Amino acid sequence: MFSNRYIFIYSTVMVIIVAAVLSTVTMLLKPYQDRNITNAKMQGILASAEITASADDAKILYERYITEEVVIDHEGNVICIYKDQEFEKGDTRAFEIDLKTELYKKATGKPFKVPLYIAHVDKKIVYIVPLLGKGLWGPVYGNIAFDEEFNEIFGAEFGHDKETPGLGAEISTREFAEQFIGKMIFDETGRFTSIKVVKGGASTLPADQRIHGVDAVSGGTITSNSVTDMLEDCLENYVLYINKKK
Amino acid sequence: MSSEKKEREPLFSARNRKLITLPLGRDNPITVQVLGICSALAVTAKLEPAFVMALSVIFVLGVGNVLIALLRKTIAPRIRIIVQLTVIATLVILVDQFLKAFAYDVSKQLSVFVGLIITNCIIMGRFEAFAMNNKSWPAFLDGVGNAWGYGWILIVVSFFRELLGSGTIWGYPVLEKIGLFNIGYENNGMMILPPMALIVVGVIIWVQRSKDKELIEEK
């Protein structure tokens, strides 16, 4: 028979050993995991500008194509510029901004700043806006690239952590992202319209609004709506900046 | 017990070999015991995650069975489930951390399912039914055997689901290369959805039982 005392000591020792093993392993593997996360972020940004990068060449391609990182405040002013691996203005790299924190600041009414990446692809200037929102089971995220005048969408890329495979998870497919190419986020009068992910298909919209909509994924209504919300929530932060630019 | 100690059993005696071979066929965890079905449905849309899942379960169950067999005399029966769960959870977190560090894409695809190995009934089942009463070497064989019995079903299911659902094998577009799409063939989107995994598993069970009549219950 085992006494209560034995059981208590046994459990305590077991828990201490497990904690020690797990925290050691986590600490040792952290640098590798962080590098993977950075690479994935770079791959995402590049993918929206139609550049396919693997985990191995993500960093090289990122430095080659993403020529400028800009930080914009909530009033649409440029507060930091990081160009050719040097700071031209300010001291924050757009790449290091945690979008989650900034969007939280926005939601609570505090001043915030958002990142913008500028890429040179085939002699064209492409502006890339990172996106982040809430999906059905976890975060949904992505990047969306615009042409020089912020008129047309140049490319897009979406990802998720926990959406249902075959349903909501379809937002990370090429087919879904390709629909965004050529769509517009401003109407003829210059009003911000964002892009809507439409259940039943963009073709059900009135003719003049089809340019602001894409088809939702079947069986993934909540995830599709999350993408709509994410696009509006993230893109509207740049409207002031874009208007100043124009 | 004492007679066993005198003449040591060879490492791969007939009895030990059976520990590996039985779960592959007649005592298969998925097709015969019908355990671990949930993950078998979830991770088999593509071959690569299914393969990684199989390897992860082989590691967790092999090592876990050995640890439990080594500790079996020290574990108080009253807290045995807690101890078993702690061992499983620790091993699973290790697997998850290693995947995140060295196989990031796969870990993203498997996402929550690595964590859910913890709740895979096969593992608790083997700890409780075998490792608690056996020495470490047979326990290791039993663990690897059962995990591999689970794994090969996963791999077969995912092979067919990937081939018919996406037209690829391990991401390589086989059907496109042999020109099937040019003559009007289309991928079956249904294969990617979980219900088809159940049907493929059902077909495997059917094939197995039609070959091995003893598996058929007499009502």
Contacts between the chains, C-beta under 8 A, distances in Angstrom:
chain1	res1	chain2	res2	distance
A	2	B	76	3.6
A	2	B	77	7.7
A	2	B	78	7.2
A	6	B	76	6.7
A	7	B	76	5.1
A	7	B	78	6.7
A	7	B	79	5.7
A	10	B	74	7.0
A	10	B	75	7.9
A	10	B	76	6.8
A	10	B	79	7.4
A	11	B	79	6.5
A	11	B	82	7.2
A	14	B	83	6.7
A	14	B	86	6.1
A	15	B	86	7.5
A	18	B	86	6.0
A	18	B	90	5.0
A	21	B	90	6.7
A	21	B	94	7.8
A	22	B	90	6.5
A	22	B	93	5.8
A	22	B	94	7.4
A	25	B	94	6.0
A	25	B	97	5.7
A	26	B	97	5.9
A	29	B	97	5.2
A	29	B	98	6.9
A	29	B	100	7.2
A	29	B	101	4.2
A	32	B	101	3.7
A	32	B	102	6.7
A	33	B	97	7.6
A	33	B	100	4.9
A	33	B	101	5.0
A	33	B	104	7.8
A	36	B	100	6.9
A	36	B	101	7.0
A	36	B	104	3.9
A	37	B	104	8.0
A	39	B	104	7.7
A	40	B	104	6.7
A	40	B	108	7.9
A	55	B	104	7.0
A	55	B	105	7.5
A	161	B	108	7.6
A	161	B	111	6.3
A	162	B	111	5.8
A	162	B	112	6.1
A	165	B	42	7.3
A	165	B	45	5.9
A	165	B	192	7.4
A	165	B	194	7.8
A	166	B	45	7.1
A	166	B	192	5.0
A	166	B	193	4.7
A	166	B	194	7.3
